[in-house]
């Protein structure tokens, strides 16, 4: 091989070491001379570089970083292709390593102008490029998913976002853009929710209301209709003999079990009269039980109005007539106590004329029967009259459909849990059925009839008690059987959501408001009762107690025994605790004694109302009356050792005693009010000074007397007021 002689000359201003040479910064003029006799090139990777061509170049500048990187990548790509076609690919790949050390030859070489990228780096770049390309292609292929969104009457922002599979923040931002400020728990109306669903590209579907679902169920009756027993409601004034009439008809003594001899619950009974069954509903006659009477009239087919022959038409009698007419129910009048000497049935008939109830013997269409529960006079005739009215009505229903009914009463039994009393209006109720009652639901564990017998099924017009509900429902709620547990849960939740007051969520006193809003002019009360109907009656009666200066505020009205929670709430809210027909638990009683909280227990509603009126009267400010007992004018002022300043005065009117309350009046203005200290007369202490006499008067804690001041003695009397 021919010897080669290479000469390298570098001249310039820069004197930096070659290893730190930066061609982009140093102003260098470079001349390279290479002598070679051949034009052959050696392959990259060999230990020497023979046969290099002879050329001279003068670099004018270095490309920027982007251009260098692009150039290096192109050359690396070309090498990759060439090496793929080479037979000794493995050898070349093994010897081809990245040279990281910067040399003068590499820095000034035209072949390599910058640091070259490795093959692995190129591979990673290509893989990343392909990955990004695929991702963009996938995004182009993805189309927005259009979902069917069920929209109830009210829904929170969170729930709506979940149903749309959207982030809650996006929904909130959209509403903010519309000028509506909301939170994640804000409740939206159905119309607003429907609008949002459309804006987010989904299909809104309005859910059926609970009542619409129920109406569909009630309408889905078969044509297989059968006669059912009539439902008869007994109404009238208190102590006119309603319950006594039912006692005789069913041969049971219920009156003896009622506190105070008055009915305070709705009772339902079924009797057998020859071939006919009749279901009777007994309603209270006291004024406080208006809601219960109204409930009975809505459920009933026939109303039996009981009027005492010796007492006549009373306010609750008139109210019962109004309820029956509002429900468009026929009335059968039972004139009771006709066995008494002072009984006057004709007077009763004449009084009923004023309310458009005309007896048949007076050319009317109202059946009136003169009876006596004591002697059992004409009771059979009364039953016949009821059956006659039922035949005219032609009462029929479907026995094979889902059972429906109306809740008469609900309570929480300590041994059995929540219990609801219902009357079945259609269908057959069976053990194990799933049902909805108001906002509650359950599965029937037991059915108990009016004779306290466990039965497996109950037919239309039958009054029963049902066990298995998850809480005490409200009296007057409907009772509907469904096919599955999922249906009853869904309907119950839907009803609960529809029941909420979203604009004003809290319309009754809560524990928090009881703590913060307690006032001296409010009587806070916690009422626990045995059944829901009694609770309603008490609340209704309390609402009628009105006064300008004090009002009754019910913190809690619930059913069941008094618990520790009730006692704690009563203490925190300074409320009176009333137990109606229930007893406190042992724990609650012990806690009440330790916290000095009185639990007022009552069995008669009259006593409850009297107690509340008494406590409300205690909050009234008493009537205060002031009387002037004497006046005196200060003539001179003296100083007495041991007594201080003494006002030498003359009594102008009345008298002033040593215990009198007095005012000091100067120029017509009251400057001090206090009590007399001592009264002197001729240097002697006296108890009182009469009109026209002169004396010396001291006033407790006051000595700033002046001549011509007036001392006015007065007395104050207060009188307690009552509601």
PLY file of the C-alpha trace (Angstrom):
ply
format ascii 1.0
element vertex 723
property float x
property float y
property float z
element edge 722
property int vertex1
property int vertex2
end_header
0.00 0.00 0.00
1.25 3.44 -0.91
2.35 5.72 1.89
0.27 8.82 2.31
1.19 12.15 3.69
-1.51 14.21 5.33
-1.03 17.80 6.39
-3.52 19.55 8.69
-3.26 23.27 9.23
-5.64 25.25 11.48
-5.24 28.97 11.89
-7.46 31.47 13.71
-7.93 33.64 16.72
-9.17 30.90 18.98
-6.62 29.37 21.31
-8.94 27.01 23.13
-8.02 23.34 23.47
-9.14 21.22 20.58
-11.36 19.03 22.79
-13.43 22.08 23.61
-13.61 23.21 20.07
-17.00 24.64 19.07
-17.24 25.44 15.40
-20.43 27.43 15.90
-18.77 29.94 18.22
-15.16 30.30 17.09
-14.39 32.46 14.07
-12.00 30.11 12.35
-10.76 29.88 8.82
-10.06 26.28 7.99
-7.98 24.80 5.24
-7.57 21.09 4.82
-5.05 19.57 2.42
-5.06 15.87 1.82
-2.79 14.22 -0.69
-3.69 10.87 -2.15
-2.97 9.14 -5.39
-6.05 7.01 -5.47
-9.82 7.55 -5.46
-10.66 4.48 -3.49
-12.74 4.55 -0.34
-12.71 2.17 2.56
-15.74 0.95 4.32
-16.84 2.47 7.58
-15.64 0.61 10.60
-12.06 -0.19 9.41
-9.01 0.80 11.48
-7.44 3.01 8.78
-8.62 5.32 6.04
-6.43 4.71 2.96
-7.10 5.82 -0.54
-8.96 9.00 0.44
-9.38 11.46 -2.43
-7.46 14.69 -2.53
-9.68 17.73 -2.10
-9.60 21.12 -0.54
-12.63 22.68 1.14
-13.35 25.81 3.08
-16.38 25.65 5.32
-18.56 28.71 5.25
-20.89 27.76 8.11
-22.58 25.05 10.15
-26.30 24.19 9.74
-28.58 24.77 12.71
-29.55 22.00 15.14
-32.74 21.05 13.33
-30.98 20.65 10.01
-28.17 18.64 11.56
-30.64 16.29 13.26
-32.61 15.84 10.03
-29.49 15.11 8.04
-28.24 12.61 10.59
-31.57 10.83 10.65
-31.61 10.51 6.82
-28.12 9.05 6.76
-28.89 6.64 9.58
-32.00 5.47 7.70
-29.97 4.86 4.58
-27.39 2.86 6.49
-30.15 0.75 8.02
-31.43 -0.18 4.57
-27.96 -0.97 3.26
-27.08 -3.10 6.20
-30.33 -5.02 5.84
-29.26 -6.13 2.39
-25.75 -7.01 3.49
-24.80 -10.62 4.13
-22.59 -9.78 7.05
-25.32 -7.82 8.84
-24.57 -9.37 12.23
-20.91 -8.53 12.00
-21.57 -4.98 11.07
-24.12 -4.51 13.76
-21.66 -5.93 16.28
-18.88 -3.62 15.27
-21.08 -0.60 14.60
-21.14 1.27 17.87
-21.96 4.83 18.59
-18.87 6.99 18.86
-19.48 9.45 21.58
-15.96 10.99 21.77
-15.57 14.18 19.77
-12.39 14.31 17.72
-11.02 16.91 15.38
-11.61 14.59 12.41
-15.25 13.99 13.42
-15.85 17.65 14.12
-14.49 18.78 10.74
-15.62 15.80 8.66
-18.07 16.50 5.94
-19.44 12.99 6.32
-20.59 13.50 9.91
-21.59 17.02 10.86
-23.26 16.24 14.20
-23.71 13.45 16.66
-25.39 10.56 14.86
-28.47 8.77 16.22
-28.23 5.09 16.99
-30.29 2.48 15.21
-32.28 1.85 18.41
-33.12 5.55 18.62
-34.36 5.52 15.06
-36.46 2.46 15.77
-38.01 4.10 18.85
-38.76 7.26 16.87
-40.50 5.28 14.15
-42.50 3.25 16.67
-43.58 6.44 18.41
-44.55 7.98 15.10
-46.60 4.93 14.14
-48.24 4.86 17.57
-49.27 8.50 17.34
-50.53 7.92 13.84
-52.65 4.98 14.96
-54.01 6.99 17.87
-55.05 9.80 15.54
-56.65 7.30 13.21
-58.56 5.75 16.12
-59.77 9.19 17.21
-61.02 9.80 13.71
-62.79 6.46 13.73
-64.40 7.03 17.16
-67.90 8.42 17.01
-69.76 9.93 20.03
-72.00 7.39 21.73
-75.63 8.45 21.88
-77.33 7.06 24.97
-80.94 6.85 26.09
-81.12 8.77 29.37
-84.04 8.23 31.72
-85.09 11.50 33.33
-87.24 11.52 36.48
-89.20 14.51 37.78
-86.12 15.67 39.67
-82.48 14.63 39.49
-79.19 15.88 40.92
-76.32 17.13 38.77
-74.16 14.22 39.93
-76.76 11.59 39.00
-77.45 13.19 35.63
-73.73 13.28 34.79
-73.37 9.61 35.76
-76.25 8.60 33.55
-74.74 10.48 30.60
-71.22 9.08 31.37
-69.98 12.65 31.57
-67.86 14.38 34.18
-69.88 16.40 36.67
-67.52 19.33 36.17
-68.46 19.49 32.48
-72.16 19.70 33.32
-71.51 22.39 35.95
-69.32 24.38 33.50
-72.06 24.25 30.90
-74.62 25.56 33.36
-72.19 28.26 34.46
-71.90 29.31 30.85
-75.66 29.71 30.79
-75.51 31.91 33.87
-76.82 29.24 36.24
-74.79 28.67 39.40
-75.12 25.10 40.66
-73.32 22.57 42.80
-72.78 18.87 42.23
-75.67 18.04 44.59
-78.03 20.63 43.12
-81.37 19.21 42.05
-82.52 19.90 38.52
-86.08 19.92 37.29
-87.05 17.45 34.59
-87.23 20.13 31.86
-83.74 21.44 32.67
-82.32 17.92 32.78
-83.93 17.10 29.43
-82.37 20.21 27.86
-78.91 19.27 29.17
-79.20 15.71 27.89
-79.96 17.01 24.39
-77.08 19.49 24.53
-74.66 16.69 25.39
-75.83 14.67 22.42
-78.00 12.07 24.12
-81.62 11.01 23.85
-83.78 12.02 26.86
-86.59 9.72 27.97
-89.03 11.07 30.57
-89.77 8.51 33.26
-93.34 7.81 34.18
-94.57 9.32 37.40
-95.34 6.97 40.23
-99.00 7.86 40.10
-99.15 7.15 36.36
-97.71 3.68 36.98
-100.27 3.06 39.71
-103.14 4.19 37.53
-102.04 1.78 34.82
-102.04 -1.06 37.33
-105.48 -0.15 38.57
-106.75 0.08 35.01
-105.36 -3.32 34.08
-108.33 -5.26 35.44
-109.81 -8.31 33.87
-113.42 -8.63 32.92
-113.94 -11.36 35.49
-115.77 -9.18 38.04
-117.57 -10.50 41.11
-119.71 -8.94 43.82
-117.85 -7.72 46.88
-119.06 -6.84 50.39
-119.87 -3.16 50.96
-117.52 -1.02 53.02
-119.58 0.89 55.57
-118.22 3.81 57.57
-119.90 4.72 60.85
-119.70 8.46 61.54
-121.17 10.99 63.93
-120.64 13.11 67.02
-118.71 11.91 70.03
-120.65 9.78 72.51
-123.59 9.29 70.18
-123.11 5.50 70.14
-121.03 4.67 67.04
-118.76 2.15 68.69
-121.60 0.77 70.80
-123.49 0.02 67.60
-120.53 -1.91 66.23
-120.15 -3.73 69.55
-123.67 -5.05 69.28
-123.30 -6.00 65.63
-120.08 -7.99 66.19
-120.92 -9.02 69.78
-117.74 -7.58 71.20
-117.09 -4.99 73.85
-114.72 -2.50 72.32
-115.82 0.60 74.23
-114.40 -0.70 77.48
-110.98 -0.79 75.86
-111.06 2.82 74.72
-109.46 5.43 76.97
-112.03 7.89 78.23
-114.79 5.99 76.49
-114.03 7.61 73.11
-112.64 6.07 69.96
-109.26 7.52 69.07
-108.32 5.13 66.26
-109.99 3.91 63.13
-111.27 0.44 63.77
-112.35 -1.93 61.00
-114.50 -5.02 61.43
-116.27 -7.50 59.18
-119.57 -9.05 60.18
-121.72 -11.77 58.68
-125.41 -11.08 58.30
-127.12 -14.21 56.96
-125.63 -14.60 53.47
-124.09 -11.14 53.34
-120.79 -9.82 54.61
-120.39 -6.21 55.62
-117.17 -4.37 56.46
-117.61 -1.62 59.04
-115.15 1.19 59.72
-115.49 3.03 63.01
-114.23 6.62 63.02
-113.61 8.92 66.01
-116.15 11.60 66.73
-113.92 14.08 68.53
-113.21 17.34 66.69
-109.49 16.59 66.59
-110.01 13.58 64.33
-111.30 15.39 61.27
-108.65 13.88 59.00
-109.52 10.37 60.11
-113.19 10.92 59.36
-112.34 12.32 55.95
-110.18 9.27 55.27
-113.05 6.98 56.17
-115.46 8.75 53.85
-113.07 8.38 50.87
-112.80 4.66 51.38
-116.42 3.84 52.05
-119.35 2.74 49.93
-122.09 3.63 52.44
-122.02 6.04 55.40
-124.03 5.29 58.53
-124.62 8.57 60.36
-125.31 7.97 64.05
-127.30 10.72 65.81
-128.39 10.52 69.45
-132.15 11.10 69.78
-131.69 12.95 73.07
-128.84 15.20 71.93
-129.58 16.15 68.35
-127.36 17.36 65.52
-123.94 18.52 66.71
-120.87 20.09 65.01
-119.23 16.74 64.27
-122.53 15.46 62.89
-122.58 18.33 60.40
-118.95 17.74 59.53
-119.64 14.06 58.86
-122.46 15.01 56.51
-120.10 17.29 54.58
-117.47 14.53 54.26
-120.04 12.06 52.97
-121.45 14.50 50.41
-117.96 15.46 49.25
-117.22 11.78 48.63
-120.60 11.33 46.89
-121.53 8.47 49.19
-125.12 7.53 50.15
-126.08 8.14 53.81
-128.12 5.92 56.09
-129.13 7.72 59.32
-129.26 5.68 62.54
-131.18 7.62 65.21
-129.80 6.05 68.38
-130.89 6.03 72.02
-134.59 5.93 71.14
-135.20 3.98 74.35
-134.56 7.07 76.51
-137.57 9.03 77.81
-136.18 12.32 76.47
-135.62 10.90 73.00
-137.27 12.87 70.19
-136.58 11.23 66.78
-138.85 13.64 64.94
-136.79 16.59 66.15
-133.71 14.90 64.74
-135.40 14.47 61.35
-136.38 18.12 61.30
-132.80 19.20 62.14
-131.43 17.04 59.33
-133.73 18.80 56.88
-131.51 21.87 57.24
-128.64 19.81 55.82
-130.62 18.40 52.90
-131.18 14.95 54.44
-134.86 14.20 53.96
-136.36 11.05 55.47
-138.50 8.68 53.41
-141.56 9.37 55.54
-141.10 13.04 54.66
-141.05 12.24 50.93
-137.26 12.09 50.80
-134.74 9.49 49.68
-132.63 9.18 52.85
-133.10 5.97 54.84
-133.50 6.74 58.56
-133.85 3.99 61.17
-134.75 4.52 64.82
-132.55 2.18 66.86
-131.34 1.47 70.36
-128.00 -0.21 70.94
-129.00 -0.90 74.52
-132.22 -2.77 73.71
-131.07 -3.83 70.20
-134.16 -2.24 68.72
-134.35 -2.25 64.87
-130.70 -3.32 64.41
-131.77 -5.92 61.85
-133.68 -3.24 60.01
-130.56 -1.07 59.92
-128.51 -3.91 58.42
-131.19 -4.50 55.79
-131.10 -0.82 54.84
-127.34 -1.00 54.35
-127.59 -4.13 52.21
-130.28 -2.47 50.13
-128.03 0.52 49.42
-125.19 -1.83 48.47
-127.41 -3.70 46.01
-128.36 -0.44 44.38
-124.69 0.45 43.99
-123.95 -2.98 42.42
-120.47 -3.26 43.94
-118.16 -5.50 41.86
-114.41 -5.95 41.55
-111.71 -8.21 40.13
-110.62 -10.97 42.51
-107.78 -12.26 40.31
-105.76 -9.07 39.77
-103.03 -7.56 41.92
-104.34 -6.52 45.30
-104.84 -2.84 46.05
-106.09 -1.17 49.20
-106.01 1.86 51.47
-104.08 2.21 54.72
-106.39 2.91 57.65
-103.72 3.12 60.30
-100.07 2.36 60.93
-98.06 1.78 64.05
-94.79 0.34 65.32
-95.30 -2.66 67.57
-92.47 -3.39 69.99
-92.68 -7.11 69.26
-93.78 -7.23 65.63
-92.21 -4.09 64.16
-94.10 -1.81 61.75
-97.74 -2.82 61.27
-100.22 -1.36 58.78
-103.99 -1.78 58.92
-105.54 -1.81 55.46
-108.81 -2.46 53.73
-108.46 -4.30 50.41
-110.36 -2.58 47.62
-109.64 -5.04 44.79
-107.69 -8.19 44.03
-106.57 -10.92 46.41
-103.76 -10.28 48.88
-101.47 -13.27 49.48
-98.69 -14.04 51.87
-95.30 -13.36 50.27
-96.55 -10.58 47.96
-94.30 -7.56 47.36
-96.08 -4.27 47.92
-95.70 -0.49 48.06
-97.48 1.69 50.59
-96.78 5.39 50.24
-93.00 5.82 50.49
-92.53 2.42 52.11
-92.35 -1.07 50.67
-92.06 -4.62 51.87
-92.83 -8.29 51.51
-95.84 -9.67 53.36
-94.71 -11.89 56.24
-98.12 -12.25 57.89
-101.77 -11.33 57.30
-103.98 -10.95 60.39
-107.76 -10.49 60.20
-110.06 -8.53 62.54
-110.39 -11.57 64.78
-106.59 -11.68 65.34
-106.26 -14.83 63.21
-103.36 -15.47 60.82
-104.60 -16.05 57.30
-102.84 -16.85 54.02
-104.94 -14.63 51.75
-107.46 -11.81 51.98
-110.21 -10.91 49.52
-111.69 -7.51 48.51
-113.40 -5.43 51.25
-111.53 -7.33 53.96
-109.83 -5.36 56.77
-106.47 -6.88 57.75
-103.20 -6.10 59.46
-100.04 -6.64 57.40
-96.52 -7.33 58.68
-93.34 -7.00 56.62
-93.19 -3.31 55.70
-89.85 -1.53 56.09
-91.38 1.37 58.03
-94.63 2.88 59.21
-96.53 4.27 56.27
-98.88 7.20 56.45
-102.56 6.66 57.16
-104.54 7.20 53.98
-101.74 5.96 51.68
-102.55 3.49 48.96
-101.45 -0.13 49.15
-100.42 -1.82 45.87
-98.98 -5.25 45.15
-96.25 -5.72 42.52
-94.64 -8.78 40.97
-91.03 -8.32 42.08
-88.91 -6.72 44.76
-87.11 -4.62 42.16
-90.38 -2.99 41.10
-91.43 -2.02 44.62
-87.99 -0.60 45.44
-87.90 1.45 42.24
-91.40 2.83 42.75
-90.71 3.63 46.40
-87.53 5.53 45.48
-89.33 7.36 42.68
-92.05 8.44 45.05
-89.53 9.58 47.63
-87.76 11.68 45.02
-91.01 13.19 43.80
-92.06 13.93 47.38
-89.09 16.19 48.08
-89.53 19.95 48.11
-86.51 21.04 46.11
-86.95 24.77 46.16
-87.54 24.77 49.90
-86.15 21.44 51.09
-86.94 22.05 54.77
-90.53 22.96 55.45
-90.65 21.61 59.06
-88.55 22.09 62.11
-85.40 19.96 62.11
-83.03 19.23 64.90
-80.63 21.89 63.60
-83.32 24.57 63.40
-84.54 23.61 66.85
-81.12 24.35 68.25
-80.62 27.66 66.49
-84.12 29.15 66.25
-85.51 28.44 69.70
-87.47 31.43 70.98
-89.04 32.38 74.30
-92.28 32.98 72.42
-92.40 29.44 71.05
-93.29 26.25 72.83
-91.16 23.50 71.33
-92.80 20.07 71.46
-91.85 16.48 70.75
-94.85 14.18 70.36
-94.68 10.39 70.30
-97.91 8.49 69.73
-99.03 4.91 69.19
-100.44 5.25 65.68
-100.10 7.67 62.81
-103.75 8.73 62.98
-103.39 9.91 66.57
-100.30 11.89 65.60
-102.25 13.55 62.80
-105.13 14.36 65.13
-102.87 15.95 67.75
-100.99 18.02 65.17
-104.25 19.20 63.64
-105.63 20.16 67.06
-102.44 22.03 67.98
-102.57 23.98 64.73
-105.93 25.36 65.85
-104.41 26.88 69.01
-103.46 30.36 67.86
-102.22 33.38 69.77
-100.46 36.58 68.72
-97.70 36.36 71.33
-96.92 32.65 71.53
-97.16 29.67 69.21
-96.68 25.94 69.39
-93.80 24.52 67.38
-93.65 20.77 66.77
-90.01 19.71 66.58
-90.84 16.04 66.04
-94.07 14.07 65.68
-93.53 10.35 65.27
-94.96 7.00 66.30
-93.43 4.45 68.61
-92.15 4.48 72.16
-90.07 7.32 73.61
-86.37 6.65 73.02
-83.10 8.09 74.29
-82.83 10.14 71.11
-86.15 11.82 71.89
-84.97 12.74 75.38
-81.68 14.13 74.06
-83.50 16.20 71.45
-85.95 17.49 74.07
-83.05 18.69 76.22
-81.15 20.28 73.35
-84.18 22.14 71.97
-85.78 22.94 75.35
-88.93 21.11 74.26
-91.73 19.44 76.18
-91.90 15.69 75.62
-95.40 14.24 75.20
-96.14 10.52 75.06
-99.63 9.67 73.79
-100.69 6.06 74.37
-97.02 4.98 74.45
-94.46 4.43 77.19
-90.79 5.37 77.30
-88.14 2.70 77.08
-86.13 1.86 80.19
-83.09 3.64 78.80
-85.11 6.73 77.89
-86.76 6.85 81.31
-83.41 6.59 83.07
-81.88 9.30 80.89
-84.88 11.59 81.42
-84.52 11.28 85.19
-80.80 12.05 85.09
-81.27 15.03 82.76
-84.35 16.29 84.66
-86.56 15.99 81.58
-90.23 15.36 82.27
-92.08 12.93 80.00
-95.78 13.88 80.03
-97.85 10.76 79.33
-101.54 10.94 78.31
-104.20 8.59 76.98
-106.93 11.09 76.15
-106.49 13.83 73.59
-108.43 16.38 75.69
-105.75 16.16 78.35
-102.97 16.63 75.80
-104.54 19.82 74.48
-105.16 21.17 77.98
-101.52 20.54 78.88
-100.26 22.34 75.77
-102.53 25.33 76.42
-101.26 25.50 79.99
-97.62 25.48 78.91
-98.27 28.07 76.22
-100.02 30.28 78.77
-96.89 30.14 80.90
-94.95 31.83 78.08
-97.32 34.78 77.94
-96.16 37.96 79.62
-98.49 38.80 82.50
-100.76 41.82 82.46
-99.01 44.56 84.47
-101.01 47.35 86.10
-99.45 50.36 87.82
-101.13 52.51 90.48
-99.82 55.82 91.93
-100.20 55.70 95.72
-98.78 59.13 96.72
-96.78 62.19 95.67
-94.48 64.51 97.62
-92.58 67.72 96.82
-89.00 68.30 98.01
-88.76 71.60 99.96
-85.30 71.38 101.55
-82.31 69.06 101.54
-80.60 68.05 104.78
-77.56 66.01 105.70
-78.06 63.49 108.46
-75.18 61.52 109.94
-75.58 57.87 109.15
-78.32 58.52 106.58
-76.65 60.88 104.10
-78.81 63.36 102.19
-82.42 63.58 103.28
-85.12 65.19 101.18
-87.32 67.37 103.35
-90.67 66.89 101.65
-94.38 67.54 101.97
-96.94 64.92 100.99
-99.25 66.44 98.37
-101.48 63.44 97.68
-102.03 59.93 99.03
-99.35 58.41 101.22
-95.76 57.17 101.01
-94.62 54.11 102.96
-91.16 52.87 103.90
-91.56 49.99 101.37
-92.90 52.04 98.46
-91.43 52.07 94.98
-90.74 55.68 94.02
-89.67 57.83 91.09
-87.77 61.11 91.20
-89.32 63.53 88.71
-87.55 66.76 87.66
-89.03 69.19 85.16
-91.52 66.54 84.05
-88.87 63.86 83.34
-88.18 60.71 85.35
-84.52 60.80 86.39
-84.46 57.87 88.83
-86.58 54.91 89.90
-85.94 53.01 93.09
-87.21 52.23 96.61
-87.71 54.31 99.75
-84.89 53.92 102.23
-86.12 55.61 105.39
-88.87 58.06 106.35
-88.21 60.53 109.16
-90.77 62.52 111.02
-89.53 64.81 113.78
-86.23 62.83 113.88
-88.08 59.57 114.32
-88.33 56.78 111.76
-91.90 56.06 110.69
-93.49 53.48 108.35
-95.75 55.85 106.42
-96.63 59.51 105.98
-100.10 60.65 104.95
-101.41 63.51 102.83
-100.53 67.06 104.07
-97.72 65.96 106.42
-94.06 66.92 106.20
-91.23 64.39 106.50
-87.70 63.49 105.49
-87.28 60.84 102.84
-84.20 58.91 101.76
-84.06 56.87 98.59
-81.84 53.80 98.27
-78.72 54.42 96.18
-79.71 58.00 95.31
-78.75 61.35 96.89
-78.79 63.86 94.04
-81.91 65.63 95.29
-82.84 69.14 94.23
-85.48 71.54 95.48
-88.90 71.27 93.83
-88.25 67.65 92.71
-91.29 65.42 92.90
-91.25 62.07 94.65
-93.93 59.77 93.21
-94.80 56.53 94.99
-96.42 53.70 92.97
-97.35 50.01 93.15
-97.32 47.35 90.41
-99.68 44.38 90.18
-99.38 41.58 87.57
-102.06 39.18 86.44
-101.27 35.87 84.75
-102.86 35.36 81.36
-104.08 32.16 79.75
-104.92 31.00 76.25
0 1
1 2
2 3
3 4
4 5
5 6
6 7
7 8
8 9
9 10
10 11
11 12
12 13
13 14
14 15
15 16
16 17
17 18
18 19
19 20
20 21
21 22
22 23
23 24
24 25
25 26
26 27
27 28
28 29
29 30
30 31
31 32
32 33
33 34
34 35
35 36
36 37
37 38
38 39
39 40
40 41
41 42
42 43
43 44
44 45
45 46
46 47
47 48
48 49
49 50
50 51
51 52
52 53
53 54
54 55
55 56
56 57
57 58
58 59
59 60
60 61
61 62
62 63
63 64
64 65
65 66
66 67
67 68
68 69
69 70
70 71
71 72
72 73
73 74
74 75
75 76
76 77
77 78
78 79
79 80
80 81
81 82
82 83
83 84
84 85
85 86
86 87
87 88
88 89
89 90
90 91
91 92
92 93
93 94
94 95
95 96
96 97
97 98
98 99
99 100
100 101
101 102
102 103
103 104
104 105
105 106
106 107
107 108
108 109
109 110
110 111
111 112
112 113
113 114
114 115
115 116
116 117
117 118
118 119
119 120
120 121
121 122
122 123
123 124
124 125
125 126
126 127
127 128
128 129
129 130
130 131
131 132
132 133
133 134
134 135
135 136
136 137
137 138
138 139
139 140
140 141
141 142
142 143
143 144
144 145
145 146
146 147
147 148
148 149
149 150
150 151
151 152
152 153
153 154
154 155
155 156
156 157
157 158
158 159
159 160
160 161
161 162
162 163
163 164
164 165
165 166
166 167
167 168
168 169
169 170
170 171
171 172
172 173
173 174
174 175
175 176
176 177
177 178
178 179
179 180
180 181
181 182
182 183
183 184
184 185
185 186
186 187
187 188
188 189
189 190
190 191
191 192
192 193
193 194
194 195
195 196
196 197
197 198
198 199
199 200
200 201
201 202
202 203
203 204
204 205
205 206
206 207
207 208
208 209
209 210
210 211
211 212
212 213
213 214
214 215
215 216
216 217
217 218
218 219
219 220
220 221
221 222
222 223
223 224
224 225
225 226
226 227
227 228
228 229
229 230
230 231
231 232
232 233
233 234
234 235
235 236
236 237
237 238
238 239
239 240
240 241
241 242
242 243
243 244
244 245
245 246
246 247
247 248
248 249
249 250
250 251
251 252
252 253
253 254
254 255
255 256
256 257
257 258
258 259
259 260
260 261
261 262
262 263
263 264
264 265
265 266
266 267
267 268
268 269
269 270
270 271
271 272
272 273
273 274
274 275
275 276
276 277
277 278
278 279
279 280
280 281
281 282
282 283
283 284
284 285
285 286
286 287
287 288
288 289
289 290
290 291
291 292
292 293
293 294
294 295
295 296
296 297
297 298
298 299
299 300
300 301
301 302
302 303
303 304
304 305
305 306
306 307
307 308
308 309
309 310
310 311
311 312
312 313
313 314
314 315
315 316
316 317
317 318
318 319
319 320
320 321
321 322
322 323
323 324
324 325
325 326
326 327
327 328
328 329
329 330
330 331
331 332
332 333
333 334
334 335
335 336
336 337
337 338
338 339
339 340
340 341
341 342
342 343
343 344
344 345
345 346
346 347
347 348
348 349
349 350
350 351
351 352
352 353
353 354
354 355
355 356
356 357
357 358
358 359
359 360
360 361
361 362
362 363
363 364
364 365
365 366
366 367
367 368
368 369
369 370
370 371
371 372
372 373
373 374
374 375
375 376
376 377
377 378
378 379
379 380
380 381
381 382
382 383
383 384
384 385
385 386
386 387
387 388
388 389
389 390
390 391
391 392
392 393
393 394
394 395
395 396
396 397
397 398
398 399
399 400
400 401
401 402
402 403
403 404
404 405
405 406
406 407
407 408
408 409
409 410
410 411
411 412
412 413
413 414
414 415
415 416
416 417
417 418
418 419
419 420
420 421
421 422
422 423
423 424
424 425
425 426
426 427
427 428
428 429
429 430
430 431
431 432
432 433
433 434
434 435
435 436
436 437
437 438
438 439
439 440
440 441
441 442
442 443
443 444
444 445
445 446
446 447
447 448
448 449
449 450
450 451
451 452
452 453
453 454
454 455
455 456
456 457
457 458
458 459
459 460
460 461
461 462
462 463
463 464
464 465
465 466
466 467
467 468
468 469
469 470
470 471
471 472
472 473
473 474
474 475
475 476
476 477
477 478
478 479
479 480
480 481
481 482
482 483
483 484
484 485
485 486
486 487
487 488
488 489
489 490
490 491
491 492
492 493
493 494
494 495
495 496
496 497
497 498
498 499
499 500
500 501
501 502
502 503
503 504
504 505
505 506
506 507
507 508
508 509
509 510
510 511
511 512
512 513
513 514
514 515
515 516
516 517
517 518
518 519
519 520
520 521
521 522
522 523
523 524
524 525
525 526
526 527
527 528
528 529
529 530
530 531
531 532
532 533
533 534
534 535
535 536
536 537
537 538
538 539
539 540
540 541
541 542
542 543
543 544
544 545
545 546
546 547
547 548
548 549
549 550
550 551
551 552
552 553
553 554
554 555
555 556
556 557
557 558
558 559
559 560
560 561
561 562
562 563
563 564
564 565
565 566
566 567
567 568
568 569
569 570
570 571
571 572
572 573
573 574
574 575
575 576
576 577
577 578
578 579
579 580
580 581
581 582
582 583
583 584
584 585
585 586
586 587
587 588
588 589
589 590
590 591
591 592
592 593
593 594
594 595
595 596
596 597
597 598
598 599
599 600
600 601
601 602
602 603
603 604
604 605
605 606
606 607
607 608
608 609
609 610
610 611
611 612
612 613
613 614
614 615
615 616
616 617
617 618
618 619
619 620
620 621
621 622
622 623
623 624
624 625
625 626
626 627
627 628
628 629
629 630
630 631
631 632
632 633
633 634
634 635
635 636
636 637
637 638
638 639
639 640
640 641
641 642
642 643
643 644
644 645
645 646
646 647
647 648
648 649
649 650
650 651
651 652
652 653
653 654
654 655
655 656
656 657
657 658
658 659
659 660
660 661
661 662
662 663
663 664
664 665
665 666
666 667
667 668
668 669
669 670
670 671
671 672
672 673
673 674
674 675
675 676
676 677
677 678
678 679
679 680
680 681
681 682
682 683
683 684
684 685
685 686
686 687
687 688
688 689
689 690
690 691
691 692
692 693
693 694
694 695
695 696
696 697
697 698
698 699
699 700
700 701
701 702
702 703
703 704
704 705
705 706
706 707
707 708
708 709
709 710
710 711
711 712
712 713
713 714
714 715
715 716
716 717
717 718
718 719
719 720
720 721
721 722
